[in-house]
Amino acid sequence: MGRTIPSFRIAAVLEEEKWKPFRKYLRNQNEKKLFTHMFSIANLYNSASSNAVIPIRIYPILMSIVFHHYKTLKEKNLFYKDHSPVVADLKKDISIENIDNKNTILKREIEKWNNYYSVLRKPNRILFEEMLQSSYKYSDSINAKGEQFSTESLMLSLIFEQDKLINK
């Protein structure tokens, strides 16, 4: 028989252990606490991360952190005035049905996150979809990195969007 796959909760703890050398060399105790807190955010989304069935376990952890930060930014109303809070409005501009071939890499990458999305509660599903849809404006950049870096490119585009909002 094959090996038993550990629950994502256990896998997340193992992944955090792998990042202890990184944490060890952060500049001060406050940064170390923030880093630990950041990893603990991922625990809020363990069910979604487990359901994502993504073999590289840092990806669902990072997506959980990025999504939680997105929710926090939304709650603090830090979005640009032209950044619509309604998914339906986003779909008018960036309709999945109207995506052409140049967005194929991004579309496939977003589809990989359907299992993650499906476990979230409805308000979080709406926000998660809205967050992912916002990445289509960076599809040329994502395509430039290619299919083998699509997950990293998607996450970086989401982080970039959040950073723009924080630093506006």
C-alpha positions as CSV (number, residue, x, y, z in Angstrom):
1,M,0.0,0.0,0.0
2,G,1.0,3.6,-0.5
3,R,1.9,6.2,2.1
4,T,-0.8,8.0,4.1
5,I,-1.0,11.7,3.2
6,P,-1.0,13.8,6.3
7,S,-3.8,16.3,7.0
8,F,-3.1,19.8,5.7
9,R,-2.9,21.0,9.3
10,I,0.1,18.7,9.9
11,A,1.6,19.5,6.5
12,A,1.4,23.2,7.3
13,V,3.2,22.7,10.6
14,L,5.9,20.7,8.7
15,E,6.2,23.5,6.2
16,E,6.5,26.2,8.9
17,E,9.3,24.1,10.4
18,K,11.1,24.3,7.1
19,W,11.0,28.1,7.3
20,K,12.5,28.3,10.8
21,P,16.0,29.1,9.4
22,F,14.4,32.0,7.6
23,R,12.6,33.2,10.7
24,K,15.8,32.8,12.8
25,Y,17.6,35.4,10.8
26,L,14.9,38.1,10.8
27,R,16.1,41.3,12.3
28,N,14.3,41.4,15.6
29,Q,11.8,39.7,17.9
30,N,8.9,41.8,16.5
31,E,9.6,40.6,13.0
32,K,9.8,37.0,14.2
33,K,6.4,37.4,15.9
34,L,4.9,38.9,12.7
35,F,6.3,36.0,10.7
36,T,4.8,33.4,13.1
37,H,1.5,35.3,12.9
38,M,1.6,35.3,9.2
39,F,1.9,31.5,9.1
40,S,-0.9,31.2,11.6
41,I,-3.2,33.1,9.2
42,A,-3.0,30.0,7.0
43,N,-4.6,27.9,9.7
44,L,-7.9,29.9,9.1
45,Y,-8.0,28.3,5.7
46,N,-6.8,24.8,6.4
47,S,-10.0,23.2,4.9
48,A,-9.6,25.2,1.7
49,S,-5.9,24.5,1.5
50,S,-6.4,20.8,2.0
51,N,-9.2,20.7,-0.6
52,A,-6.9,22.6,-3.1
53,V,-4.9,19.4,-3.6
54,I,-1.8,21.3,-4.6
55,P,1.3,19.2,-4.1
56,I,3.6,22.1,-3.2
57,R,2.3,22.8,0.3
58,I,3.7,26.4,0.5
59,Y,1.4,27.5,-2.3
60,P,-1.9,27.1,-0.5
61,I,-0.2,28.6,2.6
62,L,0.9,31.6,0.6
63,M,-2.5,31.9,-1.1
64,S,-4.2,31.8,2.3
65,I,-2.0,34.7,3.5
66,V,-2.5,36.7,0.3
67,F,-6.3,36.1,0.5
68,H,-6.5,37.1,4.2
69,H,-4.5,40.3,3.4
70,Y,-6.9,41.0,0.6
71,K,-9.9,40.7,2.9
72,T,-8.2,43.0,5.4
73,L,-7.6,45.6,2.8
74,K,-11.2,45.4,1.7
75,E,-12.4,45.8,5.3
76,K,-10.2,48.9,5.6
77,N,-11.5,50.3,2.3
78,L,-8.1,50.7,0.9
79,F,-9.1,50.0,-2.7
80,Y,-9.0,52.5,-5.4
81,K,-12.3,54.1,-6.3
82,D,-12.2,52.3,-9.7
83,H,-11.7,48.9,-8.0
84,S,-15.2,47.6,-7.9
85,P,-16.2,45.5,-4.9
86,V,-18.7,43.5,-6.9
87,V,-17.6,40.4,-8.9
88,A,-20.4,41.0,-11.4
89,D,-18.9,44.4,-12.4
90,L,-15.4,42.8,-12.7
91,K,-16.8,40.1,-15.0
92,K,-18.1,42.8,-17.3
93,D,-14.6,44.1,-17.8
94,I,-12.8,40.7,-17.6
95,S,-15.3,38.0,-18.6
96,I,-14.1,34.5,-18.3
97,E,-16.1,33.7,-21.4
98,N,-14.3,36.4,-23.4
99,I,-10.8,35.4,-22.4
100,D,-8.7,35.0,-25.5
101,N,-5.7,32.7,-26.1
102,K,-3.2,35.1,-24.6
103,N,-4.8,34.5,-21.1
104,T,-4.7,30.7,-21.3
105,I,-1.9,30.3,-18.8
106,L,-3.6,32.5,-16.3
107,K,-7.0,30.9,-16.9
108,R,-5.5,27.4,-16.3
109,E,-3.8,28.6,-13.1
110,I,-6.9,30.1,-11.7
111,E,-8.8,26.9,-12.5
112,K,-6.2,25.1,-10.3
113,W,-7.6,27.1,-7.3
114,N,-11.3,26.0,-7.9
115,N,-11.0,23.3,-5.2
116,Y,-9.7,25.9,-2.7
117,Y,-12.5,28.3,-3.7
118,S,-15.3,25.7,-3.4
119,V,-14.8,25.1,0.3
120,L,-14.9,28.8,1.3
121,R,-18.1,30.3,2.7
122,K,-20.1,32.3,0.2
123,P,-18.8,35.8,1.3
124,N,-15.2,34.5,1.1
125,R,-15.8,32.8,-2.2
126,I,-17.0,36.1,-3.7
127,L,-14.0,37.9,-2.4
128,F,-11.6,35.1,-3.5
129,E,-13.1,35.2,-7.0
130,E,-12.8,39.0,-7.1
131,M,-9.2,38.8,-6.0
132,L,-8.3,36.2,-8.7
133,Q,-10.2,38.1,-11.4
134,S,-8.1,41.2,-10.6
135,S,-5.0,39.3,-11.8
136,Y,-6.2,39.3,-15.4
137,K,-4.8,42.8,-15.8
138,Y,-1.4,41.3,-15.4
139,S,-1.9,38.4,-17.8
140,D,0.9,39.6,-20.1
141,S,3.4,39.6,-17.3
142,I,2.2,36.2,-16.1
143,N,2.5,34.9,-19.7
144,A,6.0,36.3,-19.9
145,K,7.1,33.9,-17.1
146,G,5.5,30.9,-18.8
147,E,3.4,28.0,-17.7
148,Q,6.0,26.5,-15.3
149,F,6.0,29.7,-13.1
150,S,2.2,30.3,-13.4
151,T,1.5,29.8,-9.6
152,E,4.3,32.1,-8.6
153,S,3.3,34.7,-11.2
154,L,-0.3,34.6,-10.1
155,M,0.6,35.1,-6.5
156,L,3.1,37.8,-7.3
157,S,0.5,39.7,-9.3
158,L,-1.9,39.5,-6.4
159,I,0.8,40.7,-3.9
160,F,1.7,43.4,-6.4
161,E,-1.9,44.6,-6.6
162,Q,-2.1,44.7,-2.8
163,D,1.1,46.5,-2.5
164,K,-0.1,49.2,-4.9
165,L,-3.1,49.7,-2.7
166,I,-1.1,50.0,0.5
167,N,1.4,52.4,-1.1
168,K,-1.0,54.6,-3.0
